[in-house]
């Protein structure tokens, strides 16, 4: 028995070392030949959705999430660094999906966050230094970047978040809008409460489509079996999301200081939590 256990331990160790070597070889290939790396990674995948999942899994397993340092990096620099913030990981992932001829688009978001006074003070300084565009983060909110990938099977764009390891609407809802405890890969994402503004951005960073009502009203209601519709606060939620998303878009383009809407943002937090309490009572 001791000999068998020892042999099993040696075999397991060899497998682990082999897996590490394989991952290291892939990482080196990614640095020198992005297209070949993608071809090797996706050689057994048949559809774009499966390919997207494989790419996300690899990025999540091999790249670190890092805090924003306000430096602008190329995809190659992100690869060499071995990590990045949500925007940088999205840039990397999008470049890999492009090598696979998969149609994606960039999503910019503002979400409710757990209160952070230091973040609020930093945001106020950045607004004074660089303008209203930096008001997209503050004491009770923060910005986030992810992607949507086109799914041929459903004929629709599906969420894909490289920093959270999310692919598909169901995973997105469970990671971003449920009231239960969330298991998120990005440690900073544990402070996220719920998005309040979601937008498609073009190659220059300009917002070209407001997706807030789609995700935060239509799909939110669907996920909770339309039970919110009888809540007295549901209409306020819908109207507030519509209104705040406009202010969020103005903050992104620099024409509005979102810090002026802090009271509205806090009210939205209360409505969201109250809707959760209403839902839980409705299923008892």
Secondary structure as the mmCIF struct_conf table of DSSP 4:
data_model
#
loop_
_struct_conf.conf_type_id
_struct_conf.id
_struct_conf.beg_label_comp_id
_struct_conf.beg_label_asym_id
_struct_conf.beg_label_seq_id
_struct_conf.end_label_comp_id
_struct_conf.end_label_asym_id
_struct_conf.end_label_seq_id
HELX_RH_AL_P HELX_RH_AL_P1 UNK A 2 UNK A 32
HELX_RH_AL_P HELX_RH_AL_P2 UNK A 34 UNK A 41
TURN_TY1_P TURN_TY1_P1 UNK A 42 UNK A 44
BEND BEND1 UNK A 47 UNK A 47
HELX_RH_AL_P HELX_RH_AL_P3 UNK A 48 UNK A 62
STRN STRN1 UNK A 64 UNK A 65
HELX_RH_AL_P HELX_RH_AL_P4 UNK A 75 UNK A 81
TURN_TY1_P TURN_TY1_P2 UNK A 82 UNK A 82
STRN STRN2 UNK A 83 UNK A 84
HELX_RH_AL_P HELX_RH_AL_P5 UNK A 86 UNK A 99
TURN_TY1_P TURN_TY1_P3 UNK A 100 UNK A 101
STRN STRN3 UNK A 104 UNK A 113
HELX_RH_AL_P HELX_RH_AL_P6 UNK A 117 UNK A 130
HELX_RH_3T_P HELX_RH_3T_P1 UNK A 132 UNK A 136
BEND BEND2 UNK A 137 UNK A 137
BEND BEND3 UNK A 139 UNK A 140
STRN STRN4 UNK A 141 UNK A 151
TURN_TY1_P TURN_TY1_P4 UNK A 152 UNK A 155
STRN STRN5 UNK A 156 UNK A 161
TURN_TY1_P TURN_TY1_P5 UNK A 162 UNK A 165
STRN STRN6 UNK A 166 UNK A 167
BEND BEND4 UNK A 168 UNK A 168
HELX_RH_AL_P HELX_RH_AL_P7 UNK A 169 UNK A 176
TURN_TY1_P TURN_TY1_P6 UNK A 177 UNK A 177
BEND BEND5 UNK A 179 UNK A 180
BEND BEND6 UNK A 185 UNK A 186
HELX_RH_3T_P HELX_RH_3T_P2 UNK A 187 UNK A 191
STRN STRN7 UNK A 192 UNK A 201
TURN_TY1_P TURN_TY1_P7 UNK A 203 UNK A 204
BEND BEND7 UNK A 205 UNK A 205
STRN STRN8 UNK A 207 UNK A 210
HELX_RH_AL_P HELX_RH_AL_P8 UNK A 212 UNK A 213
HELX_RH_PI_P HELX_RH_PI_P1 UNK A 214 UNK A 219
HELX_RH_AL_P HELX_RH_AL_P9 UNK A 220 UNK A 223
TURN_TY1_P TURN_TY1_P8 UNK A 224 UNK A 226
HELX_RH_3T_P HELX_RH_3T_P3 UNK A 227 UNK A 230
BEND BEND8 UNK A 231 UNK A 231
TURN_TY1_P TURN_TY1_P9 UNK A 232 UNK A 233
HELX_RH_AL_P HELX_RH_AL_P10 UNK A 234 UNK A 252
TURN_TY1_P TURN_TY1_P10 UNK A 253 UNK A 254
BEND BEND9 UNK A 255 UNK A 256
HELX_RH_3T_P HELX_RH_3T_P4 UNK A 258 UNK A 261
HELX_RH_AL_P HELX_RH_AL_P11 UNK A 262 UNK A 282
TURN_TY1_P TURN_TY1_P11 UNK A 283 UNK A 283
#
